Amino acid sequence: MEELLSTLQNIVNNSSHASKSDADVAIARFLIENIAPPLVDLDIETLAKECYTSQATVSRFCRKIGFESFGQMKGTYLRIEKIGSELFKDNEANLKFDSIHDSQTLSNYIELIYDALLDFDEQINFAVIENLCHSIKKAKKVYVYGAQLSGNVVSNFQYMLLCIGKNIAYFPTAQLQIDSIETIDKDTLVLVASADGNLINKRGYFMNELVETDAKKILITQNITIKRIDSFDEVVQLGNYKHPKVGRYKLQLFFEVLINKYYQLYGNIKPLS
């Protein structure tokens, strides 16, 4: 579900809002604008008519974003609202406002984050960080994987290292992650960022294919109880696993440290005069 919504977001966000001639943009915008309440009776003919395009164009759009047919895309599309509601319920954990105790609720949540970051600070091993920087530097290919919030963090990691000349490949969708497997070889360094292990647990096919590759595989997580953790050559633990909500903050801090250590070691090397 999150992959479809993210794909629709990217199509719309990377287009002119005034654009009306691009069929893909029109389809994506119509779908986004009608997520709730869900259009349970939507058919390919209606979607084509609403977007001033043909049914063949709608079918091509569905295939282009990773679905075999309009029907398959619609099935995923109709689940967005329900799963979105579940995500909001999860997001409310430890941060549920009631307009009466909001200040205390926020203070308690900040304290939770503070404790987690202190734990991270106490357990961080800079020798591990420097070894990881060295592995990244010497690797011919570096592939990084993440999903949702972890994906946003590793996308920024990719951007920062590209700025100083280190080529990093990031694959933002489940299908692109699966497609990337065939290009992995023994010279590839694979970094999987998953604060709580959701990417490992929910993308079974991808993981099955990944563990069969010859690449060196490193997992970055706060949850070392997840299944298949033994499939990785190394595991970088982000402190103790105290609460799933705080993992995102530790992961972001870890990559900020990793970026700055990499720059310190390799990003500002001046040629000998």
C-alpha positions as CSV (number, residue, x, y, z in Angstrom):
1,M,0.0,0.0,0.0
2,E,2.7,2.5,1.0
3,E,4.5,1.8,-2.2
4,L,1.5,2.8,-4.4
5,L,0.8,5.9,-2.4
6,S,4.5,6.9,-2.5
7,T,4.6,6.4,-6.2
8,L,1.5,8.5,-6.7
9,Q,3.0,11.2,-4.5
10,N,6.2,11.2,-6.5
11,I,4.4,11.5,-9.8
12,V,2.3,14.5,-8.6
13,N,5.0,16.2,-6.6
14,N,7.4,16.1,-9.5
15,S,5.0,17.7,-12.0
16,S,3.7,21.2,-12.5
17,H,0.4,21.6,-10.6
18,A,-1.1,23.3,-13.6
19,S,-0.2,20.4,-15.9
20,K,-3.3,18.9,-17.5
21,S,-1.8,17.3,-20.5
22,D,0.2,14.5,-18.9
23,A,-2.0,11.5,-18.5
24,D,0.1,9.9,-15.8
25,V,-0.1,13.0,-13.7
26,A,-3.9,13.3,-14.3
27,I,-4.4,9.6,-13.2
28,A,-2.2,9.9,-10.2
29,R,-3.8,13.2,-9.1
30,F,-7.3,11.7,-9.5
31,L,-6.4,8.7,-7.4
32,I,-4.8,10.8,-4.7
33,E,-7.8,13.2,-4.5
34,N,-10.2,10.3,-4.1
35,I,-8.6,8.0,-1.5
36,A,-11.2,8.7,1.2
37,P,-13.9,7.7,1.0
38,P,-12.7,4.9,-1.3
39,L,-14.1,4.6,-4.8
40,V,-15.2,1.0,-4.5
41,D,-17.1,1.1,-7.8
42,L,-14.3,2.7,-9.8
43,D,-13.7,0.9,-13.1
44,I,-11.1,1.5,-15.8
45,E,-13.6,3.1,-18.1
46,T,-14.6,5.7,-15.4
47,L,-11.0,6.4,-14.5
48,A,-10.1,7.0,-18.2
49,K,-13.1,9.3,-18.7
50,E,-12.3,11.3,-15.5
51,C,-8.8,11.8,-16.7
52,Y,-9.6,12.6,-20.3
53,T,-7.6,9.7,-21.6
54,S,-8.0,6.2,-23.0
55,Q,-8.4,2.8,-21.2
56,A,-5.2,1.7,-22.9
57,T,-3.3,4.6,-21.3
58,V,-4.7,3.7,-17.9
59,S,-3.6,0.1,-18.4
60,R,-0.1,1.2,-19.4
61,F,0.0,3.5,-16.3
62,C,-0.8,0.5,-14.0
63,R,1.9,-1.6,-15.6
64,K,4.4,1.3,-15.4
65,I,4.0,1.6,-11.6
66,G,4.4,-2.2,-11.1
67,F,1.0,-3.8,-11.4
68,E,-0.1,-6.4,-13.9
69,S,-3.5,-4.9,-14.5
70,F,-6.0,-2.2,-13.5
71,G,-7.8,-4.7,-11.2
72,Q,-4.6,-5.5,-9.3
73,M,-3.8,-1.8,-8.9
74,K,-7.4,-1.1,-7.7
75,G,-7.2,-3.8,-5.1
76,T,-4.1,-2.1,-3.6
77,Y,-5.6,1.3,-4.0
78,L,-8.8,0.5,-2.0
79,R,-6.7,-0.7,0.9
80,I,-5.0,2.7,1.3
81,E,-7.6,4.3,3.5
82,K,-7.9,1.3,5.9
83,I,-4.2,0.8,6.3
84,G,-3.7,4.6,6.6
85,S,-6.1,4.5,9.6
86,E,-4.1,1.7,11.1
87,L,-0.9,3.7,10.6
88,F,-2.4,6.7,12.4
89,K,-3.4,4.5,15.4
90,D,0.2,3.2,15.6
91,N,1.5,6.8,15.3
92,E,-0.6,7.8,18.2
93,A,1.2,5.5,20.6
94,N,2.7,7.6,23.4
95,L,1.6,10.7,21.6
96,K,-2.2,10.7,21.7
97,F,-3.6,14.2,22.3
98,D,-6.8,15.0,24.1
99,S,-6.7,18.8,24.2
100,I,-6.4,18.6,28.0
101,H,-3.1,17.0,28.8
102,D,-1.4,17.8,25.5
103,S,1.6,19.5,27.1
104,Q,2.3,16.6,29.4
105,T,1.8,14.1,26.6
106,L,4.4,15.8,24.5
107,S,6.8,16.1,27.5
108,N,6.5,12.4,28.2
109,Y,7.2,11.6,24.5
110,I,10.3,13.9,24.4
111,E,11.5,12.1,27.6
112,L,11.1,8.8,25.8
113,I,13.2,10.0,22.9
114,Y,15.8,11.6,25.2
115,D,16.3,8.3,27.0
116,A,16.7,6.4,23.8
117,L,19.3,8.9,22.4
118,L,21.2,8.7,25.7
119,D,21.2,4.9,25.4
120,F,22.5,5.3,21.8
121,D,25.2,7.7,23.0
122,E,26.4,5.2,25.6
123,Q,26.6,2.3,23.3
124,I,27.8,3.8,20.0
125,N,31.1,2.3,18.9
126,F,33.2,4.6,16.7
127,A,35.5,1.8,15.7
128,V,32.5,0.1,14.1
129,I,31.5,3.4,12.4
130,E,35.0,3.9,11.0
131,N,35.1,0.3,9.8
132,L,31.8,0.8,8.0
133,C,33.1,4.0,6.5
134,H,36.1,2.1,5.2
135,S,33.9,-0.6,3.7
136,I,31.8,2.0,2.0
137,K,34.9,3.7,0.6
138,K,36.5,0.6,-0.8
139,A,33.4,-1.0,-2.2
140,K,32.9,-0.9,-6.0
141,K,29.2,-0.8,-5.5
142,V,27.1,0.3,-2.5
143,Y,23.4,-0.5,-2.4
144,V,21.3,0.9,0.4
145,Y,17.8,-0.3,1.2
146,G,15.1,1.2,3.5
147,A,11.3,1.6,3.6
148,Q,9.1,4.5,4.7
149,L,10.9,6.6,7.3
150,S,14.0,4.6,7.1
151,G,13.9,5.1,3.4
152,N,13.9,8.8,3.8
153,V,16.9,8.6,6.0
154,V,19.0,6.5,3.6
155,S,17.9,8.7,0.7
156,N,19.5,11.6,2.4
157,F,22.6,9.5,3.1
158,Q,22.8,8.7,-0.6
159,Y,22.5,12.4,-1.5
160,M,25.2,13.5,0.9
161,L,27.7,10.9,-0.2
162,L,27.0,11.6,-3.9
163,C,27.9,15.3,-3.1
164,I,31.4,14.2,-2.2
165,G,31.8,11.8,-5.1
166,K,30.9,8.4,-3.6
167,N,28.3,6.6,-5.8
168,I,25.6,5.1,-3.7
169,A,22.5,3.4,-5.1
170,Y,19.2,3.6,-3.3
171,F,16.0,1.8,-4.3
172,P,12.9,3.5,-2.9
173,T,10.2,1.0,-3.9
174,A,9.6,-2.7,-3.3
175,Q,9.7,-3.5,-7.0
176,L,12.9,-1.5,-7.6
177,Q,14.5,-3.4,-4.6
178,I,13.6,-6.7,-6.1
179,D,14.8,-5.6,-9.6
180,S,18.1,-4.6,-8.1
181,I,19.0,-8.1,-6.9
182,E,20.1,-9.3,-10.3
183,T,22.9,-6.6,-10.4
184,I,24.3,-7.5,-7.0
185,D,27.6,-9.4,-7.1
186,K,30.6,-10.2,-4.8
187,D,31.9,-6.6,-5.1
188,T,28.7,-5.1,-3.8
189,L,28.2,-3.8,-0.3
190,V,24.6,-4.0,0.9
191,L,23.3,-1.8,3.7
192,V,19.8,-2.5,5.0
193,A,18.4,0.2,7.3
194,S,15.4,-1.0,9.2
195,A,14.9,0.6,12.7
196,D,12.4,-2.0,13.9
197,G,12.8,-4.7,11.3
198,N,9.7,-4.0,9.2
199,L,11.5,-4.3,5.9
200,I,12.9,-7.7,6.9
201,N,9.6,-9.0,8.2
202,K,7.3,-7.7,5.5
203,R,9.3,-8.1,2.3
204,G,9.9,-11.8,2.4
205,Y,10.5,-12.3,-1.4
206,F,13.1,-9.6,-1.5
207,M,14.9,-11.0,1.6
208,N,14.9,-14.5,0.1
209,E,16.6,-13.2,-3.0
210,L,19.0,-10.9,-1.1
211,V,20.4,-13.6,1.2
212,E,21.3,-15.8,-1.8
213,T,23.6,-13.1,-3.2
214,D,27.4,-13.0,-2.7
215,A,27.4,-9.4,-1.5
216,K,28.6,-8.4,2.0
217,K,25.3,-7.6,3.8
218,I,25.1,-5.2,6.8
219,L,21.9,-4.6,8.8
220,I,21.4,-1.4,10.8
221,T,18.6,-1.8,13.4
222,Q,17.6,-1.4,17.0
223,N,15.7,-4.7,17.0
224,I,18.1,-7.6,17.0
225,T,15.3,-10.1,17.7
226,I,13.9,-10.0,14.2
227,K,13.9,-13.2,12.1
228,R,16.7,-13.8,9.5
229,I,19.1,-11.6,11.4
230,D,21.7,-14.4,10.9
231,S,21.5,-13.9,7.2
232,F,23.6,-10.7,7.5
233,D,27.4,-10.6,7.7
234,E,27.3,-7.8,10.2
235,V,24.6,-6.2,12.4
236,V,25.0,-2.6,13.7
237,Q,22.7,-2.3,16.7
238,L,21.3,1.1,17.5
239,G,21.3,0.8,21.3
240,N,18.8,-1.3,23.2
241,Y,15.3,-1.9,21.9
242,K,13.1,0.0,24.3
243,H,10.2,1.3,22.1
244,P,9.4,1.0,18.4
245,K,8.6,4.6,18.1
246,V,12.0,5.9,19.0
247,G,13.9,3.8,16.5
248,R,13.5,6.4,13.8
249,Y,15.3,9.0,15.8
250,K,18.3,6.7,16.6
251,L,18.5,5.7,12.9
252,Q,18.6,9.3,11.8
253,L,21.3,10.2,14.3
254,F,23.3,7.1,13.3
255,F,23.3,8.2,9.7
256,E,24.2,11.7,10.6
257,V,27.2,10.3,12.5
258,L,28.1,8.0,9.6
259,I,27.9,10.8,7.1
260,N,30.1,13.1,9.1
261,K,32.6,10.4,10.0
262,Y,32.9,9.5,6.3
263,Y,33.5,13.1,5.4
264,Q,36.1,13.5,8.1
265,L,37.9,10.4,6.8
266,Y,37.5,10.7,3.1
267,G,35.6,13.7,2.0
268,N,38.2,16.5,2.6
269,I,41.4,14.8,1.5
270,K,43.7,17.4,-0.2
271,P,46.3,16.3,-2.7
272,L,50.0,16.5,-1.6
273,S,51.7,19.7,-2.8
